[in-house]
Amino acid sequence: MYRIAVLAKEEKERAAYIAQTERFCRERGLFPEITPYPEQEQFFAQLPQTAPTNAVIALPGVAGLDAVEHLHALCPACRVIWCSDLNFSLHAFRLRVAYFLLEPVTEEAFQQGLAVWLTDKNRRTR
């Protein structure tokens, strides 16, 4: 089962990512457990008990970079979609982020990131 964490400071943004993820998964017959997190501290406090298989991280600036680096250190197998207002694409590559999106994020671009998650999972199970 997929366990997806959505870490985004803005409630509206968090809700949009959750809705898009739920719709994408439901259309493919997947029913993941999706947990929203408004703050990094809450997310990382829960990580040892409920490590996600996938995560969406949408935090502004260096806060997003810090969160992705910390998650990669604690849970390197977690597949990440990282949405940022700054171009950290080289950092995303170095950290093996599944998909990096520079804001503003379109629904189509986010869907492509979700498809990468699904494609990668299928490759690993073959």
Salt bridges, closest charged atoms under 4 A:
GLU27 OE1 - ARG28 NH1 3.45
GLU33 OE2 - ARG3 NE 3.52
GLU39 OE2 - LYS9 NZ 3.18
GLU69 OE2 - ARG94 NH2 3.06
GLU107 OE2 - ARG23 NH2 2.52
ASP120 OD2 - ARG79 NE 2.94
ASP120 OD2 - ARG124 NE 2.98
